[in-house]
Amino acid sequence: MINPIRSFNVKVLGWFWLTLLVCLLSIAVPAFVLQQLDDDDHLNTKERKYIESVADRIDKQMARHQDISRINWRRLNMQERSFAYQMMIVDNNLKLVMSTEPVREYLLEQFSSKRFWYFMQSEHPRTINIEWTRLMGPVTLSSNPDWKLVLWRPERPRPLDVFRTFPVWGILAVFLVVTSIMSWLLVRSIARPLTRLGKAFTAVGNGQLSHKIDIESSDSTDRQYAANTQFARLFGQFNDMTARIAALIQNQKRQSADISHELRTPLTRLQMTLALLRKKSNDEGIAPLLERAEKESELLNLHIQRLSDLTTMEARAIQQGPQRFTLETLLTDLCEDAAFEAKGAGVEWRHALLDVQVDVYEEPMLTAIENVVRNAFKYASSSVSLTCELTAGQSNERDGQSVVIRIADDGPGVQPEELACLTKAFYRTDSARHSETGGLGLGLAIAAEAVRLNGGSIAFSLNEPTGLIVSLTFPLA
């Protein structure tokens, strides 16, 4: 059962609303600050004309009556009903002189505040909202310069009014920046586990069937991806899939090893029977047939032995575990043996090793290189060489670097279209099938399996002018 709080769909939906909330806050907070710094809004043309006309009518009434108490304020207030404002007059001491309607006490208390004082000192009419009351003004009355006209009406502050102080281009800019950042964070949170899954598939594709995405261990770096239920379930399914594939391949190898073991017993009996038959037979005509049968029996025995090596090498290596070696230490004995064999075969041998470290399974590593070297000796005309070089990365940094071991010979080589088939088990080129040097077609297959087990790769190319180059690539420690 998927936890709805950790659901991917809930996460995306929640991220959408969070993005909108962050956008609103990113606009509202600066707008509110701007409003606090300059909270007196300028009047529009209609409002300015209205308050100036009201002040002009009051001045006329004051000039006619000379007494403020004799002015018909209700009549003045009724002449412009579309604005529905009340009128009050405040002197320079911020004292209320008169008002067309009673002013609430909490508003009168604000007359002593700095905000109201700054409002009354404005040279041009503005609007301000104090204690749920909208004030418009002030306008100095020409009939009495100590008095200022202020229009007012009860009005709750509207939330959208805060955005009026923020320009449209600013709102659009903030919206684009915030949505871009939030979208990038969302995509990144989705892409990171998918990238990790892609690396896991690459590792399994390279033959590392033991590779897993560990979201259970508390000290695992993969645990960060378990926060999302769908991804956690996906990683669990990936681990189950690789475990089943590994078990299937292991079972297949075990069966092959069992079959190889079972075939050896009757094969050994067959070889003993042929040997006894050769001793007891005096018929010279049957001798070539016995020799042929013994040769085929030995060849079959070699097939079984190589097949057993191919299926059991990985199990032995995994049981021993990988070890760290310097390439020079690992291959020195092998190169000395190769030099000895080359001298007996009349072939020139050259090698150049590097003092770099690799984490490898020792037996598969040596088996891979030895099989390739022996294959090169088998077909070489006059020379075989083993060279090493570093690839990728910077010269002063070994992170991400690999070492390439190249074994080259000057033999007849192979056809270009056969290069991709050389690591197939029991595959032999046409020239090998009809030559005395032709083997079983398992040497390079075993080498490729050993290279894969060590996290490396094997590649083939044609040598110039003739021959074959085998490149074995391994990551550095």
Disulfide bonds with the S-S distance in Angstrom:
none
